Amino acid sequence: MKRFYVFKDGMQQGSMSSKEEAIELIRRRQKRETHPILRSEYSIIEGEEEFIPYLTQLEQPKKKREMER
């Protein structure tokens, strides 16, 4: 699944499913900033989100199970 990750001063603030939503989030946060000197730097990174499930005891590699004994 493609995601757009929003960063503020190098810290992740959230992720959106479309670039337009990510830009909208940035614009809303920029409106709240009042002083010009304290303005933050925003960036967007496009990437793939992939979920990695946990291995069950039966699926773990043999070597690892043997080492635990």
C-alpha positions in Angstrom: 0.0 0.0 0.0 1.4 3.4 -1.0 1.6 6.0 1.8 2.8 9.6 2.0 4.7 10.3 5.3 4.7 13.8 6.7 7.7 15.1 8.6 8.1 18.3 10.6 11.7 19.3 11.3 12.8 15.7 10.7 10.2 14.1 13.0 7.3 12.0 11.6 4.0 13.6 12.2 1.7 11.2 10.3 1.0 9.3 7.1 -1.7 9.8 4.5 -3.0 7.7 1.6 -2.7 10.5 -0.9 -0.4 13.4 -1.6 -3.2 15.9 -1.5 -4.2 14.8 2.0 -0.6 15.1 3.2 -0.3 18.6 1.8 -3.6 19.5 3.4 -2.3 18.3 6.8 0.8 20.4 6.4 -1.2 23.5 5.4 -3.4 23.1 8.5 -0.4 22.9 10.8 1.3 25.8 9.1 -1.8 28.0 9.7 -1.3 27.4 13.5 2.3 28.7 13.5 2.2 32.4 14.4 5.8 33.7 14.5 7.8 33.8 11.3 11.1 33.0 13.1 9.6 29.8 14.6 8.4 28.3 11.4 9.0 24.6 10.9 10.3 22.8 7.9 7.9 20.2 6.5 8.6 17.4 4.0 6.8 14.5 2.5 8.2 11.0 1.7 6.4 8.6 -0.6 6.8 4.9 0.3 5.3 1.5 0.5 3.8 0.3 3.8 4.3 -3.4 4.5 3.2 -5.3 7.5 5.5 -8.0 8.8 3.7 -10.7 10.9 5.3 -12.4 13.8 6.5 -16.0 13.3 4.8 -18.7 15.3 6.8 -21.3 17.2 6.3 -23.8 14.4 7.4 -21.4 11.6 10.7 -20.3 13.3 13.9 -21.6 11.6 15.3 -24.9 12.9 18.6 -23.4 13.8 17.1 -20.9 16.2 14.9 -23.5 17.9 17.9 -25.8 18.4 20.0 -22.9 19.9 17.4 -22.1 22.5 17.6 -25.5 24.1 
